[in-house]
Amino acid sequence: MKAILYARVSSKEQEKEGYSIPAQLRLLKDYAHKNDLKVVKEFIDVETAKQAGRANFGEMIGFLQRNPAIRIILVEKTDRLYRNFRDYVTIDELDLEIHLVKEGEVLSKDSKSHQKFIHGIKVLMAKNYIDNLAEETRKGMLEKAQQGMYPSTAPRGYINNPQSKTIEVDRERAPLVRRMFELYATGNCSLKQLTDSMNQEGLRTRGGSKLGKSAIDSMLKNPIYYGWFKWRGKLYKGTHGPIIAKELFDAVQRAFQNHNKPRYTKRKLPFAGFLTCGICGCAITGEKQKGKYVYYRCTDYKGKCGNTYVRQEEIEEKFGEIVKKIHIEEDVLQLVKDALMESHKDEKAYHDQQIERLNREYSILQNRIDKIYVDKLDGKISEEFYQKCLDQWRGEQDQILERIKAHQNANVNYFEKGLNIFELANKVYSLYLQQTAEEKRQLLNFILLNCTLIKGTLYPTYRKPFDILAKGLTRSNWRPQPDLNRCRRRERAVS
Ligand SMILES: [Zn+2]
């Protein structure tokens, strides 16, 4: 079996005894030798007071991504590998078998221990935090949208104004956009013809290459050109100037309707796309039959695979069985709380470190701004150059402030939220029973990574740490069990 090893020493530890890189390497190599593992590559990070010294960690991640056959990594103990909160997510996505040599533990998909459980919670919480962060960034954009400011890169025909942070009409392209709408509103040209003629007239991408039919199509359906815009499924009245009148836009939409005769529109069914066919790997889709029952079946994109139809009621019931398995014994909940506490400490350290870094970046920019102002007063630089630099740096500062805000919001209620998840675990089944099919799917999405369907049987893959909770976490099954077959049987499917 091939493996890699990772050793790291921090600047603080360098002075202490027993932490040296040679000592770590000796330990790991001895272990590899004893366990018949071939070390194919070594990654070593040494921190100095000046440098964080994580270059080789990044290299290692890249190496593991390029070499999917190598999944075993040897480290002295957990804190060698996870230096930062975010690393939990990075490492987790690689699906490795991690040998914690000093602790005498192996963390892998199949291992089953107290350590792995705690680890699973940490991964989940780190993911939560990162998701929160993304959510907060989206919220910032949503706020902007509600104020009528288009929150993203300006679409063709508009340009971003970094000073006002809004979009403005692009005087050069706006007439072409208007012409495009006028041509299509006549109803006399196809999308293909319109695309060709707009390309000829010079309506191009920012890089100057030709626009495709789909780009023209989405422009013609974009309300931004009459002064409104769509953001995350909602329509907002913009503060930007319109390029066309609403009447012209409506005429174009009518032309679309005439071109495309009304087709059968698919209603989104709750479990469509959530399940995968276990025979051929295609998506499972749903359809209403006889206007009454909803059936799910394989899309058969790769040809008929022989999988059978299942009714929605049946699927809901089977998912119920899957949810029912998630259970935590009361005394184990305390362990969960401890793990959350530990994760919370990691998270706080990460949070503080990120805020500090962002503040530092902010003040570097502020120093630059102060300095260039003096240069301007001294007549060393032109007014124009001053303004250009100022705009750019102020813009960067604003971005930093937004990121700080996102971090602060992501941090709120972090611990409480985590605790809720686990307290919820014991109520999850009764909750499931009360929900609509759509709500059920959302709940399942939180618990399951994916689920396959083979001839009426569901095969779930639980998300961490629900995988362990699904086995019914009790004090007796934290410890590794030598009987592998028994473990496998526990992961039986619900049929
Ligand atoms: Zn199939």
Boltz pocket constraint, residues with backbone or C-beta under 6 A from the ligand:
constraints:
  - pocket:
      binder: B
      contacts: [[A, 277], [A, 278], [A, 279], [A, 280], [A, 281], [A, 282], [A, 298], [A, 299], [A, 300], [A, 303], [A, 305], [A, 306], [A, 307]]
      max_distance: 6.0
